[in-house]
Structures are given as structure tokens and as C-alpha cells.
């Protein structure tokens, strides 16, 4: 009996390898810190300060020879970033408002997070990827455990823990689960363990009443284990988008009835107005070059920003900025490969109806997909070019 228990424990922990130095250990704690929003919306959080030292400074201190497959997406993102700064600078000069520079700072910092992760991956190798898996896996378990003593940290019955609102928590969990599913096959995470981590994610999504979050994680699991993941994604994606659009939270009976009643009474016009999406057709003159991201008083008396990453991108930076960002995603998806691209779809879809591009794990997700895809391709190429062993080599 004892031998069986030890064997089971060994099989469950076989994927854990704590090799790595102090940078990996610190990185693991930084990942955990991303779950704590202590200073309110729009302000730097504890995890941001830690990432300055762990990810941003290495860009200038660590020598990293960037492969072409990584260089092209990075340079395309630089082009987008330059346009963001230029567009916001023009509107700041035209309006005299400094609010535009705040948005530019967000993009600049997230770019440093994205590039810094790739630099550290190039310097630390597999250890960095492995501890990324550990950090986000531990985050899912941590959030599930914290939901018990801090269950009262909720908004209208929807769990929010240490985030600004339940939607932020739901999106954060979806990003964490996406990164875990991306990295799990490389380190042979047992299915039972992976299902357990995904169960933690689903549990949190249930507590936030995020149906879209639950469907997103279900899609991740289907992509991971389905024999034809592309077909599964194409079938499930309309359902995920519909859940995002309706924004239903469906477990608690009273809350369910309230949410359904709200959706039934609200018109499509109310929906797009509440999220600021109506600016796309009310101010079409900004759609080519962009209106800049800031000084929202121009379009809404309460300074409401557009509550959709896709719509915000189109309105703030126009067709030009949107095309530049899509070029970046296209180059990244080519380097990442089909499987990792499919695993990015739930997070990207969630951003259609929520403001998700400012979330740090979103940029880490993109960096993981790019780095893992390139690393896997390089290893496969080396394996094909390795000559077979002769009798003299054996």
C-alpha cells in the first residue's frame, strides 16, 4: 500500500524539476504577485515594480543574439509602438492634455515585458520556461485557495479577490490557464495534474460568474487533447464569442435571473454605448489615422474609455495602427506554430469585449508562444540535421 502511494505521488510530481538559479525563483514570485492589484485601477502594482528589475533591466544588461524568427515579430511590434507614440503625441499637442502619454507608457512597459521575457528566455533557456509553468500553475492553485478566506471580496456576489472587478479576475485566470496549457506538453505534466489545474481555473471562473471564462478554459482543454484541434476551435469559437457578447454569469439563481433580465431588456444600442463602441460609427473621421488613446471627455461626459481591446485599437490608432498590430500577430503566429496560435485564441477572443491589452500576463502569453514556438522549431531542426550514430560512435 505504501509503495503504491509513493508510486502515485512520484508520477504526479515527475514533471517538477527545480533546477535553475535565483532569477528563476524570483520570477516565480513575480508571477504570483501579478494576482494582487493593491493600488487601484490605472496605477502601477507590486508586480509591475518587480518586473522592472526581473524583465525590463535585463534588456539593457543581458547580451542576447535574437534569432530572425523572433526578430521579425519584435520589429513589427516596435513599428506599432512607434505609431502609438506618434499618434498620442500629436493629439496631446493638439488638445493640451497629458492623458495621452499615460496610454503610451502602458504600451511601452508592456513591450518591455514582452521583450524582456524573450531576453531572459534566450539567456536562461529551458529553466526560464519551466519556472514560468510553475509560477502560473501555482497562481491557479493560490487563487482557488484564496477564494475561501477572501470570498467576501466580491461585487454583487461575483468574486473579485484582489482585482479591480470580477472581469479582470476572470481574464487573469484565463491567461494563466492558457500559459499552463501551452507549456504542459513540453514538461510532461500528467493529465491528472493538468485537469486539476484546469479545475481550479474553472472553479474561479464559476465564482466570478464568467461563462465566457469557463468556455475559454474548456476550449483550451479541447485544443490540448482533441485529435483535430483546429476543427474543435472553429466549432467552439462562435459559442465563445456569443458568450462574450451576452456576458452571462449563470450559476446562482438570483444572480442568473438578474443577468438574464438585464440582457433581455437591454438593446444592442445600449450595449455598444455602455462599452463606448458607438464611437466607431459616430466618429468615422478618426478610423483611418486614429483619435489617440486619451482625453475621453471628447466622446463621453464620464470620460468612459472603449471597453473592448479590438474596438479601442481601431478607434484610437485607426486602420494604420490596427494593421501594424495585426502584422505583429501574424508574424508571431507563424513563428509560434499552429498549436500555440490556437491556444492564444480564447485570450484574444476575450479581449473583443473587454479591455485586455494592458494585462501583463497577456504579453507574457504572447512571449511564451513566440519563444516556445521558435525553441521547438530550432530543436526539431537540430534533430533532423544530427547524423545517425555509427558502430564506432556506440
Buried (B, 14 or more C-beta within 10 A) or exposed (E): EEEEEEEEEEEBEEBEEEEBEEBBBBBBEBBBBBBBBEEEEEEEBBBBEBBBEBBBBBBEEEEBEBBEBBBBBBEBBBBBBEBBBBBBBBBBEEBEBEBBBEBBEBBBBBBBBBBBBBBBBBBBEBBBBBBBBBBBBBBBEBBBEBBEEBEEBBBEBBBBBBBEBBBBBBBBBBBBBBBBBBBBEBBEBBEEBBEBBBEBBBBBBBBBBBBBBBBBBBBBBBBBEBEEBEEBBEEBBEBBBEBBBBBBBBEBEEBBEBBBEEEEEEEEEEBBBEBBBBBBEEEEEBBEBBBBBBBBEBBBEEEBBBBBBBBBBBBBBBEBBBEBBEBBBEBBBBBBBEBBBBBBBBBBBBBBBBBBBBBBBBBBBBBBBBBBBBBBBEEEEEEEEEEEEEEEEE
